[in-house]
Amino acid sequence: MADSSSTTVTDLISTLHQDIIETHILTRLDGPTLASLSCASTLLHKLASNELLWSKICRSTWPSTATISDNPRSFFSDVYSVLDVGGSVSDLDRPFPELISAVDLHYRGKLILSRVVKTETTTAWFLSSPLRIDLVDAKDTVETPIKRGRWTEDTCRDLEQDLTLSWIVIDPIGKRAANLSSHRPVTVQRNWLTGEVEAKFTTVVGSVECVITVVTCGEEEMHVKEVNLKVEAMEGTSLNGMDSLVILRSVMEGKRGNGRRREAESKWRHEEFMEKKRELKEKKIRVELVFDILTVAVGVLGFGTLVGFCLWSR
């Protein structure tokens, strides 16, 4: 019955004039719906493959990508999908002179920050230093319509529900891209030392996590003070630029899944990652405790042996 109904709808659409389909139907669809419609018939596949149409969808979904013109349909597929498994990077020697970050921050559907940052990746400083890409200058803040709640819990809950972010990394040489953000924050917490509220968006890649932190400040109307990207190992250390590039390329070249699962899956993977991180820390503490006990025991035994030898030699 479902197949028959679907076929009937497809047949009805196909009877419409091509101009009507292009100007009044396809232009009203979002990316995932348009991709599904393109599988319905040969005609719809041809019409839905229009590069100009996909370019408009990319610009409306991610305003920061307005200058991206190469193969927008493939670009949408890369960015919308969510990482399932990181890919193996075989051509590590391939030139990767520049990493492009296209970032859009929304609050309740309203765009409050949209920027593109190009990071040079060939300098010795970048390759050897912990990776940190900053979007907001330290001297500037970005005004937002966000009102600080009376209680910290209200502010955190508001941001967790209504703050959304996309951080797209682009390999201009390999023509690949990926969205590192979980769309909505996986955690929102107040920094009790500074009073600032920090929202974290993440993507877990094996034993490391790409962490995007949005720091907001202000007593009444809140401002965005920081937006930065780091790649952190499970041990808590930040990866340097060279190792981070390998991780980012594995994300761009990895196996992808349905982007509709992004929020739920990202949160679940983050919680699993944090649990493993806690277990690793506890194991390290236990090992260090055993080592300390053995050190004390050896010291006591050595001291006792020395005293016994002194008494015996008298």
Secondary structure per residue as TSV (DSSP state, phi and psi in degrees):
chain	resnum	aa	ss	phi	psi
A	1	M	-	360.0	-43.8
A	2	A	H	-63.7	-41.4
A	3	D	H	-65.2	-39.6
A	4	S	H	-64.5	-42.9
A	5	S	H	-64.0	-43.4
A	6	S	H	-62.7	-41.3
A	7	T	H	-64.0	-39.8
A	8	T	H	-62.8	-45.1
A	9	V	H	-61.8	-43.1
A	10	T	H	-61.9	-43.1
A	11	D	H	-63.3	-39.9
A	12	L	H	-64.6	-42.8
A	13	I	H	-63.5	-39.7
A	14	S	H	-66.5	-21.1
A	15	T	T	-79.0	-14.5
A	16	L	S	-73.1	156.1
A	17	H	-	-65.4	143.1
A	18	Q	H	-57.5	-38.5
A	19	D	H	-63.3	-37.5
A	20	I	H	-66.1	-42.9
A	21	I	I	-61.4	-44.5
A	22	E	I	-69.4	-42.4
A	23	T	I	-93.2	-26.2
A	24	H	I	-115.4	-12.9
A	25	I	I	-114.3	-59.3
A	26	L	G	-62.8	-34.3
A	27	T	G	-70.9	-13.0
A	28	R	G	-95.5	-3.3
A	29	L	-	-95.2	150.9
A	30	D	-	-85.7	175.0
A	31	G	H	-58.0	-52.6
A	32	P	H	-61.0	-38.7
A	33	T	H	-67.5	-41.1
A	34	L	H	-63.9	-39.7
A	35	A	H	-64.5	-39.6
A	36	S	H	-67.1	-41.1
A	37	L	H	-64.0	-32.3
A	38	S	T	-65.8	-16.5
A	39	C	T	-89.3	-3.9
A	40	A	S	-77.4	-34.8
A	41	S	-	-159.6	166.4
A	42	T	H	-63.8	-41.8
A	43	L	H	-63.5	-46.9
A	44	L	H	-66.7	-33.5
A	45	H	H	-63.9	-41.4
A	46	K	H	-65.6	-45.2
A	47	L	H	-69.0	-36.7
A	48	A	H	-78.5	-4.9
A	49	S	T	-91.9	6.9
A	50	N	-	-62.3	119.0
A	51	E	H	-64.3	-34.8
A	52	L	H	-64.4	-38.2
A	53	L	H	-63.5	-45.3
A	54	W	H	-69.6	-32.4
A	55	S	H	-63.5	-41.8
A	56	K	H	-65.5	-38.3
A	57	I	H	-65.2	-42.7
A	58	C	H	-61.7	-42.8
A	59	R	H	-67.1	-37.6
A	60	S	H	-75.2	-31.8
A	61	T	H	-79.1	-42.8
A	62	W	-	-131.2	89.6
A	63	P	G	-55.2	-29.1
A	64	S	G	-67.7	-14.9
A	65	T	G	-94.0	18.2
A	66	A	T	-58.4	-28.4
A	67	T	T	-89.0	-3.9
A	68	I	-	-78.5	117.4
A	69	S	-	-119.3	-15.8
A	70	D	S	-82.0	118.6
A	71	N	-	46.5	66.6
A	72	P	H	-62.7	-28.6
A	73	R	H	-66.8	-45.6
A	74	S	H	-65.0	-37.4
A	75	F	H	-62.1	-44.2
A	76	F	H	-61.2	-42.8
A	77	S	H	-60.6	-42.8
A	78	D	H	-63.6	-44.9
A	79	V	H	-81.1	-37.4
A	80	Y	H	-71.8	-37.3
A	81	S	S	-68.1	157.4
A	82	V	E	-108.9	147.0
A	83	L	E	-67.6	129.6
A	84	D	E	-96.3	-57.9
A	85	V	E	-138.0	132.5
A	86	G	-	-63.6	140.0
A	87	G	-	-85.7	160.0
A	88	S	-	-86.2	129.3
A	89	V	-	-91.1	105.8
A	90	S	-	-85.3	-40.6
A	91	D	-	-96.2	67.3
A	92	L	T	-63.4	-22.9
A	93	D	T	-84.4	-4.5
A	94	R	S	-64.0	136.6
A	95	P	-	-58.3	136.9
A	96	F	-	-139.5	68.1
A	97	P	-	-72.7	-18.6
A	98	E	E	-149.1	137.6
A	99	L	E	-113.8	124.3
A	100	I	E	-102.0	131.1
A	101	S	E	-115.5	120.3
A	102	A	E	-111.8	116.2
A	103	V	E	-124.3	134.5
A	104	D	E	-132.1	128.4
A	105	L	E	-118.7	124.9
A	106	H	E	-120.0	151.0
A	107	Y	E	-131.0	117.3
A	108	R	T	52.9	40.7
A	109	G	T	83.1	-5.8
A	110	K	E	-97.3	129.8
A	111	L	E	-72.0	124.4
A	112	I	E	-115.9	-13.8
A	113	L	E	-157.2	129.3
A	114	S	E	-145.8	114.6
A	115	R	E	-145.7	156.3
A	116	V	E	-122.5	127.9
A	117	V	E	-122.9	131.0
A	118	K	E	-106.9	125.8
A	119	T	E	-113.8	122.1
A	120	E	E	-73.3	130.1
A	121	T	-	-112.2	9.4
A	122	T	-	-105.9	-5.7
A	123	T	S	-76.8	152.7
A	124	A	H	-63.2	-35.5
A	125	W	H	-63.2	-44.8
A	126	F	H	-64.6	-45.6
A	127	L	H	-67.3	-32.4
A	128	S	H	-99.5	-19.1
A	129	S	S	-90.7	154.3
A	130	P	B	-57.0	132.8
A	131	L	-	-68.2	129.5
A	132	R	-	-153.0	114.6
A	133	I	E	-106.9	117.4
A	134	D	E	-101.6	136.8
A	135	L	-	-99.5	-29.3
A	136	V	S	-111.8	130.6
A	137	D	-	-63.1	142.4
A	138	A	T	-59.5	-26.8
A	139	K	T	-87.7	-10.5
A	140	D	-	-114.3	156.7
A	141	T	-	-132.2	158.1
A	142	V	E	-107.7	123.3
A	143	E	E	-68.8	145.2
A	144	T	E	-138.7	163.0
A	145	P	E	-85.0	9.1
A	146	I	E	-75.4	126.8
A	147	K	E	-100.0	132.8
A	148	R	-	-74.4	131.0
A	149	G	-	-73.5	165.6
A	150	R	S	-63.6	-36.9
A	151	W	S	-114.0	147.4
A	152	T	H	-58.8	-38.1
A	153	E	H	-61.1	-36.5
A	154	D	H	-66.9	-42.0
A	155	T	H	-63.0	-45.8
A	156	C	H	-63.6	-41.9
A	157	R	H	-65.1	-39.1
A	158	D	H	-63.4	-46.5
A	159	L	H	-66.8	-37.3
A	160	E	H	-64.4	-31.5
A	161	Q	H	-89.3	-35.7
A	162	D	H	-114.6	-7.3
A	163	L	E	-93.9	125.1
A	164	T	E	-128.9	149.0
A	165	L	E	-146.7	144.4
A	166	S	E	-125.5	132.1
A	167	W	E	-124.8	101.7
A	168	I	E	-97.8	123.1
A	169	V	E	-100.2	137.1
A	170	I	E	-127.0	131.2
A	171	D	E	-98.4	100.5
A	172	P	T	-68.3	-21.7
A	173	I	T	-83.2	-49.0
A	174	G	T	-79.7	-8.0
A	175	K	T	58.8	41.1
A	176	R	E	-125.5	158.2
A	177	A	E	-150.8	162.4
A	178	A	E	-157.6	149.4
A	179	N	E	-99.0	116.4
A	180	L	-	-86.5	-4.9
A	181	S	-	-89.9	151.9
A	182	S	-	-85.0	6.5
A	183	H	B	76.2	-60.9
A	184	R	S	-108.1	157.1
A	185	P	-	-62.2	143.5
A	186	V	S	-85.4	-26.1
A	187	T	E	-146.4	147.0
A	188	V	E	-134.7	119.7
A	189	Q	E	-138.8	152.5
A	190	R	E	-90.8	133.0
A	191	N	-	-79.6	110.8
A	192	W	T	-70.6	-15.5
A	193	L	T	-81.6	-43.7
A	194	T	T	-102.2	-18.3
A	195	G	-	83.7	-2.8
A	196	E	-	-77.4	153.4
A	197	V	E	-104.3	127.4
A	198	E	E	-114.3	124.1
A	199	A	E	-109.2	131.5
A	200	K	E	-115.4	131.9
A	201	F	E	-116.8	137.3
A	202	T	E	-139.7	161.7
A	203	T	E	-140.5	124.0
A	204	V	E	-91.4	130.7
A	205	V	E	-126.8	94.4
A	206	G	T	63.3	-117.8
A	207	S	T	-99.4	14.8
A	208	V	E	-128.9	164.9
A	209	E	E	-137.2	128.8
A	210	C	E	-83.4	118.7
A	211	V	E	-116.6	122.8
A	212	I	E	-109.6	123.2
A	213	T	E	-113.3	127.5
A	214	V	E	-110.9	117.8
A	215	V	E	-105.7	124.0
A	216	T	E	-116.2	148.6
A	217	C	E	-142.3	169.6
A	218	G	-	124.0	145.6
A	219	E	S	-84.1	-41.5
A	220	E	S	-114.8	-69.7
A	221	E	E	-90.0	125.7
A	222	M	E	-88.1	148.1
A	223	H	E	-120.7	150.2
A	224	V	E	-85.4	118.5
A	225	K	E	-97.2	-36.4
A	226	E	E	-143.5	144.3
A	227	V	E	-141.3	113.7
A	228	N	E	-140.9	158.1
A	229	L	E	-120.0	132.0
A	230	K	E	-136.2	159.2
A	231	V	E	-118.2	118.2
A	232	E	E	-116.0	138.1
A	233	A	E	-81.8	164.5
A	234	M	T	-64.2	-24.7
A	235	E	T	-73.9	-8.8
A	236	G	S	100.9	-4.0
A	237	T	-	-88.2	155.0
A	238	S	B	-93.0	135.9
A	239	L	-	-75.5	148.0
A	240	N	B	-76.5	175.2
A	241	G	H	-60.0	-42.0
A	242	M	H	-61.7	-50.0
A	243	D	H	-67.9	-34.7
A	244	S	H	-65.6	-37.1
A	245	L	H	-61.8	-38.7
A	246	V	H	-62.4	-43.2
A	247	I	H	-63.5	-46.2
A	248	L	H	-64.0	-38.6
A	249	R	H	-68.3	-34.8
A	250	S	H	-66.6	-32.0
A	251	V	H	-68.1	-46.6
A	252	M	H	-65.4	-31.0
A	253	E	T	-103.8	5.4
A	254	G	S	-82.9	175.6
A	255	K	E	-73.2	135.8
A	256	R	E	-111.0	156.5
A	257	G	E	-127.3	-175.8
A	258	N	-	-66.0	125.2
A	259	G	G	-66.0	-16.8
A	260	R	G	-66.0	-19.5
A	261	R	G	-89.1	3.1
A	262	R	H	-54.9	-52.6
A	263	E	H	-64.0	-53.1
A	264	A	H	-64.3	-44.0
A	265	E	H	-69.6	-38.8
A	266	S	H	-64.0	-41.4
A	267	K	H	-65.8	-43.0
A	268	W	H	-63.6	-43.3
A	269	R	H	-66.5	-37.1
A	270	H	H	-64.2	-44.9
A	271	E	H	-63.0	-40.0
A	272	E	H	-64.7	-41.6
A	273	F	H	-62.2	-44.6
A	274	M	H	-66.6	-34.8
A	275	E	H	-66.3	-43.8
A	276	K	H	-64.8	-36.8
A	277	K	H	-64.3	-40.6
A	278	R	H	-65.9	-42.9
A	279	E	H	-62.8	-39.4
A	280	L	H	-64.6	-39.8
A	281	K	H	-66.4	-42.7
A	282	E	H	-64.5	-40.1
A	283	K	H	-63.4	-40.9
A	284	K	H	-63.4	-40.2
A	285	I	H	-64.4	-41.7
A	286	R	H	-64.0	-43.0
A	287	V	H	-62.4	-44.0
A	288	E	H	-64.4	-36.8
A	289	L	H	-65.1	-45.2
A	290	V	H	-61.7	-41.8
A	291	F	H	-61.8	-42.0
A	292	D	H	-63.8	-42.2
A	293	I	H	-63.7	-43.5
A	294	L	H	-64.0	-38.6
A	295	T	H	-63.4	-44.4
A	296	V	H	-64.6	-42.9
A	297	A	H	-62.2	-43.4
A	298	V	H	-63.7	-39.5
A	299	G	H	-63.9	-44.6
A	300	V	H	-64.1	-43.5
A	301	L	H	-62.1	-42.9
A	302	G	H	-63.4	-41.5
A	303	F	H	-65.4	-41.8
A	304	G	H	-63.5	-39.7
A	305	T	H	-63.4	-42.1
A	306	L	H	-63.4	-44.2
A	307	V	H	-63.7	-42.9
A	308	G	H	-63.3	-38.5
A	309	F	H	-66.8	-39.9
A	310	C	H	-64.0	-44.6
A	311	L	H	-64.2	-39.4
A	312	W	H	-67.9	-37.0
A	313	S	H	-71.1	-18.1
A	314	R	-	-73.1	360.0
